[in-house]
């Protein structure tokens, strides 16, 4: 496994996920989020710490996606389908399941959650493509 490439590419993907998430949630779902904000419980986190934690998750998803792809491609092949398998695992465990819990406890309405999960899934598509395009086991093959 090429850990420097996993970290570097993964952090770059984290930047991309943050940008696409901000655009999708801000431009497409901005009104739904604005309507949902007053519904949050008093103890819900707000302010700069909330923003940092929100950004941090994508910087965890990025390297985790690349690492998972690196562990899967010897068995499934170095292709987009393998990257999508890895993406689906990250999306289900890191996005869909946590948001189901958020809906269940009443912190966000179902419409906001469905929209946010859809934005996240669409954001992961270019992340999967970048993973296939730029992950290599050895940097020596890139230098040749």
C-alpha positions as CSV (number, residue, x, y, z in Angstrom):
1,X,0.0,0.0,0.0
2,X,1.2,3.5,-0.8
3,X,0.4,5.3,2.4
4,X,1.8,8.7,1.3
5,X,-0.4,8.6,-1.8
6,X,-3.4,7.5,0.3
7,X,-3.0,10.4,2.7
8,X,-2.2,13.0,0.0
9,X,-4.9,12.0,-2.4
10,X,-7.3,11.4,0.4
11,X,-6.8,14.9,1.8
12,X,-7.3,16.4,-1.7
13,X,-10.5,14.4,-2.0
14,X,-11.5,15.8,1.4
15,X,-11.1,19.3,0.0
16,X,-13.3,18.4,-3.0
17,X,-15.9,16.8,-0.8
18,X,-16.1,19.9,1.4
19,X,-16.4,22.2,-1.6
20,X,-19.1,20.1,-3.2
21,X,-20.9,19.6,0.1
22,X,-20.9,23.3,0.7
23,X,-22.2,24.1,-2.8
24,X,-24.9,21.4,-2.7
25,X,-26.1,22.1,0.9
26,X,-25.8,25.8,0.5
27,X,-27.1,26.4,-3.0
28,X,-29.5,23.5,-3.5
29,X,-30.7,22.9,0.1
30,X,-30.0,26.3,1.6
31,X,-33.7,27.2,2.2
32,X,-34.4,23.7,3.6
33,X,-31.4,24.0,6.0
34,X,-32.5,27.5,7.0
35,X,-36.0,26.2,7.9
36,X,-34.5,23.3,9.8
37,X,-32.2,25.3,12.0
38,X,-34.8,26.6,14.4
39,X,-36.0,23.0,14.9
40,X,-32.6,21.9,16.4
41,X,-32.6,21.2,20.1
42,X,-31.0,23.8,22.4
43,X,-28.0,21.5,23.1
44,X,-27.1,21.2,19.4
45,X,-23.6,22.4,18.6
46,X,-23.3,25.8,16.8
47,X,-20.6,28.2,15.9
48,X,-17.0,27.7,14.7
49,X,-16.6,24.3,16.4
50,X,-19.6,23.0,14.6
51,X,-18.1,24.2,11.3
52,X,-14.7,22.6,12.1
53,X,-16.3,19.2,12.9
54,X,-18.4,19.4,9.8
55,X,-15.3,20.0,7.6
56,X,-13.3,17.4,9.5
57,X,-15.6,14.5,8.5
58,X,-14.8,15.0,4.8
59,X,-11.0,15.0,5.6
60,X,-11.7,11.6,7.3
61,X,-13.8,10.3,4.4
62,X,-11.2,11.1,1.7
63,X,-8.3,9.1,3.0
64,X,-10.6,6.4,4.2
65,X,-12.1,6.1,0.7
66,X,-8.6,5.8,-0.9
67,X,-7.4,3.3,1.7
68,X,-10.5,1.2,1.3
69,X,-10.0,1.3,-2.5
70,X,-6.4,0.3,-2.1
71,X,-7.4,-2.7,0.0
72,X,-10.1,-3.7,-2.5
73,X,-8.6,-3.3,-5.9
74,X,-6.3,-6.5,-5.7
75,X,-9.5,-8.5,-5.4
76,X,-11.9,-6.5,-7.6
77,X,-9.6,-4.7,-10.0
78,X,-8.3,-1.2,-10.3
79,X,-11.4,0.4,-11.9
80,X,-14.3,2.7,-11.2
81,X,-16.6,-0.1,-10.1
82,X,-14.2,-0.9,-7.3
83,X,-14.0,2.7,-6.3
84,X,-17.8,2.9,-6.2
85,X,-17.8,-0.2,-3.9
86,X,-15.5,1.7,-1.6
87,X,-17.6,4.8,-2.0
88,X,-20.8,3.0,-1.1
89,X,-19.3,1.6,2.1
90,X,-18.1,5.1,3.1
91,X,-21.4,6.7,2.2
92,X,-23.6,4.1,3.9
93,X,-21.6,4.0,7.1
94,X,-20.5,7.6,7.3
95,X,-23.5,9.5,5.9
96,X,-26.7,7.5,5.5
97,X,-26.6,5.6,8.9
98,X,-25.6,8.6,11.0
99,X,-28.3,10.8,9.3
100,X,-30.9,8.1,10.0
101,X,-30.1,8.5,13.7
102,X,-30.4,12.3,13.4
103,X,-33.9,11.9,11.9
104,X,-34.9,9.4,14.5
105,X,-34.1,11.7,17.4
106,X,-35.8,14.6,15.8
107,X,-32.8,16.9,15.2
108,X,-33.5,17.3,11.5
109,X,-36.5,16.8,9.2
110,X,-36.5,13.9,6.8
111,X,-36.5,16.1,3.8
112,X,-33.2,17.9,4.7
113,X,-31.6,14.5,5.5
114,X,-32.6,12.9,2.3
115,X,-31.4,15.9,0.3
116,X,-28.1,16.1,2.2
117,X,-27.5,12.3,1.7
118,X,-28.2,12.7,-2.0
119,X,-25.8,15.7,-2.2
120,X,-23.2,13.6,-0.4
121,X,-23.6,10.6,-2.7
122,X,-23.3,12.8,-5.8
123,X,-20.2,14.5,-4.3
124,X,-18.6,11.1,-3.8
125,X,-18.8,10.3,-7.6
126,X,-15.9,12.6,-8.6
127,X,-14.1,11.4,-5.5
128,X,-14.3,7.8,-6.7
129,X,-13.1,8.8,-10.2
130,X,-10.2,10.7,-8.8
131,X,-9.3,7.7,-6.6
132,X,-9.1,5.4,-9.7
133,X,-7.3,8.1,-11.7
134,X,-4.6,9.0,-9.2
135,X,-4.0,6.1,-6.8
136,X,-1.0,3.9,-7.6
137,X,0.7,1.3,-5.5
138,X,4.1,2.6,-6.4
139,X,5.3,6.0,-7.3
140,X,8.0,4.5,-9.5
141,X,5.4,3.7,-12.2
142,X,4.4,7.4,-12.3
143,X,8.0,8.5,-12.8
144,X,8.6,6.3,-15.8
